[in-house]
Amino acid sequence: MGNGRHNDEGFTLLEMLVALAVFSLAALALVRLQGVTLRTAADLDSKALGQIVARNLMVDVQTDPLPPSVGEEAGDVDNGGRRWHWSRTVKPTDDRRLLQVDLTVDGQPGASPVVLSFVRTVE
């Protein structure tokens, strides 16, 4: 009954090595993707909080009875458990009744700052 064929079942060592290599590449890609996702989520959280800080500063400028002085100004504010650095540039527009205010809020090194521009009346 020996026809010279072996009916071995299972995987060869080479097949196992190839399967492990493919699996490890896929697992490594998933780990890298998770790291990118965590960094992106943290950056979005920082950006959203920065926008809230910028809008709060805008409301302060809009509700102040005195208009801001033309030129540049900077400062720091605490919000959301962090310290935020802001800078503001105020310049006149073609209409003398309006001022353009450019506000930049920066919260942490490496993250892109939030920029907000709006118009305020002089009166």
C-alpha positions as CSV (number, residue, x, y, z in Angstrom):
1,M,0.0,0.0,0.0
2,G,3.0,2.3,-0.1
3,N,2.5,4.4,-3.1
4,G,5.3,6.8,-2.1
5,R,3.0,9.6,-0.9
6,H,3.1,10.9,2.6
7,N,-0.1,12.2,3.9
8,D,1.3,14.5,6.5
9,E,-1.1,16.9,8.1
10,G,-0.2,20.3,9.6
11,F,2.1,23.2,8.7
12,T,5.7,23.1,7.7
13,L,8.2,25.3,9.7
14,L,8.5,27.6,6.7
15,E,4.8,28.1,6.5
16,M,4.6,28.9,10.2
17,L,7.4,31.5,9.9
18,V,5.7,33.2,7.0
19,A,2.4,33.2,8.9
20,L,4.0,34.7,12.0
21,A,5.8,37.4,9.9
22,V,2.5,38.4,8.3
23,F,0.7,38.5,11.6
24,S,3.5,40.6,13.3
25,L,3.4,43.1,10.4
26,A,-0.4,43.5,10.8
27,A,-0.1,43.8,14.6
28,L,2.7,46.4,14.3
29,A,0.5,48.4,11.9
30,L,-2.4,48.3,14.3
31,V,-0.2,49.5,17.2
32,R,1.1,52.4,15.1
33,L,-2.4,53.3,14.1
34,Q,-3.5,53.4,17.8
35,G,-0.6,55.8,18.6
36,V,-1.6,58.1,15.8
37,T,-5.3,58.0,16.9
38,L,-4.4,58.9,20.5
39,R,-2.2,61.8,19.4
40,T,-4.9,63.1,17.1
41,A,-7.6,62.8,19.8
42,A,-5.3,64.8,22.2
43,D,-4.7,67.5,19.6
44,L,-8.4,67.8,18.9
45,D,-9.1,68.1,22.6
46,S,-6.5,70.8,23.0
47,K,-7.8,72.6,19.8
48,A,-11.4,72.5,21.1
49,L,-10.4,74.0,24.5
50,G,-8.3,76.6,22.7
51,Q,-11.3,77.6,20.7
52,I,-13.3,78.0,23.8
53,V,-10.6,80.2,25.4
54,A,-10.4,82.3,22.2
55,R,-14.2,82.8,22.2
56,N,-14.2,83.8,25.8
57,L,-11.5,86.4,25.1
58,M,-13.6,87.6,22.1
59,V,-16.6,88.0,24.4
60,D,-14.5,90.1,26.8
61,V,-13.5,92.4,24.0
62,Q,-17.0,92.6,22.5
63,T,-18.7,93.4,25.9
64,D,-16.1,95.9,27.2
65,P,-17.6,99.4,27.0
66,L,-14.3,100.8,25.8
67,P,-12.9,99.6,22.5
68,P,-9.5,98.0,22.5
69,S,-6.5,100.2,21.5
70,V,-5.1,99.8,18.1
71,G,-1.9,97.8,18.1
72,E,-0.6,94.5,19.6
73,E,-1.2,93.2,23.1
74,A,-0.4,89.8,24.7
75,G,-1.1,88.0,27.9
76,D,-1.8,84.7,29.7
77,V,-5.1,83.3,31.0
78,D,-5.9,80.1,33.0
79,N,-8.7,78.0,31.7
80,G,-9.5,74.3,31.7
81,G,-6.6,73.6,34.1
82,R,-4.1,75.0,31.7
83,R,-2.3,78.2,31.1
84,W,-3.0,79.7,27.7
85,H,-0.9,82.5,26.0
86,W,-2.9,84.9,23.8
87,S,-1.9,87.7,21.5
88,R,-4.2,90.3,20.0
89,T,-3.7,92.6,17.1
90,V,-6.2,95.4,16.6
91,K,-6.2,97.5,13.4
92,P,-8.6,100.0,11.9
93,T,-10.8,99.0,8.9
94,D,-11.9,101.2,6.0
95,D,-15.0,102.0,8.0
96,R,-14.0,104.2,10.9
97,R,-16.7,102.8,13.1
98,L,-15.2,99.3,13.0
99,L,-12.0,97.7,14.3
100,Q,-10.6,94.4,13.1
101,V,-9.4,92.2,16.0
102,D,-7.1,89.2,15.3
103,L,-6.7,86.9,18.3
104,T,-4.3,84.0,18.6
105,V,-4.4,81.5,21.5
106,D,-1.6,79.0,22.1
107,G,-1.9,76.3,24.7
108,Q,0.9,73.8,24.4
109,P,4.2,73.5,22.6
110,G,3.9,71.7,19.3
111,A,0.2,72.2,18.9
112,S,-1.1,74.6,16.3
113,P,-2.5,77.8,17.7
114,V,-6.1,78.8,17.5
115,V,-6.7,82.0,15.4
116,L,-9.9,84.0,15.6
117,S,-10.7,87.2,13.7
118,F,-13.7,89.4,14.3
119,V,-14.9,93.0,14.0
120,R,-15.7,95.3,16.9
121,T,-17.5,98.7,16.9
122,V,-15.6,101.7,18.0
123,E,-18.6,103.3,19.8
